[in-house]
Amino acid sequence: MPVTALITGASAGLGQEFARQLARSGVRLVLVARDESRLRALAEELGTRSVPHEVLAADLTVAAELDRVAARLADPDRPVDILINNAGFGVYAGFERSTIADERRLHELLSWVPLRLAHAAVPGMLARGSGWILNVASVAAFTPTGTYGAAKAAVVSLSRSLNARYRRRGIRVTALCPGLLATEFHERMGEDHLPRLPALAWARTERVAREGLRAVRAGRPVLVSDWRYRLMQPLTRILPARVLERVSTTTE
């Protein structure tokens, strides 16, 4: 029976790349995102007769739709072996200008949704004695980068906790922490919101997805992905807080 993976935010960017790499390995996919037409096109492109893929269109910030995805994860008759919590968005406006509705949606999607879906997946994984959960966090979790960084820090903490609690029982949980990715994430906020940084700062989704899957396979609780960000990450532990704050606020 093929391994099954459920991927949120699967219609574009890093989520789509996870889908492509897993499909090449013969994994059956449950593709989750809001745009059903894009999901169906991807499922048709990647699927085969022997390994068809499933589409589950859902807005994860809507409680009833999130519950529907959680129920799919908890279904004992259709077990999910790999959960990839990848869905996300950013609020570009500064904290003093953003709406509280946008801030709530941000935290629900980035920190509550991974917890809710992991909570649905873990019991079945424990019963089967195996499972992977890959939570896409960010290097922003290690720096004072506003509410986005705060939400991603919660994801890192959750991943470390679940990995420590369940790894001896066959479940591996990893927080993948990429830096800037050349995806639709920034484009959806408008061209004016694209960070003005050199090409060297942007990591490739193919490499980040590959490193993330290797990390969860190896049982690593946290992985800062892409070599350039791994070189920079130790600086967050030794630079003075005022320096980190200045760098973070000038790149927002």
Secondary structure, DSSP 8 states (H G I E B T S, - for coil): ---EEEEETTTSHHHHHHHHHHHHTT-EEEEEES-HHHHHHHHHHH--SSS--EEEE--TTSHHHHHHHHHHHH-TTS---EEEE-------S-TTTS-HHHHHHHHIIIIIHHHHHHHHHHHHHHHHT-EEEEEE--GGGGTT-HHHHHHHHHHHHHHHHHHHHHGGGTEEEEEEE---BSSHHHHTT-GGGS----GGG-B-HHHHHHHHHHHHHHT-SEEE-SHHHHHHTTHHHHS-HHHHHHHHHH--
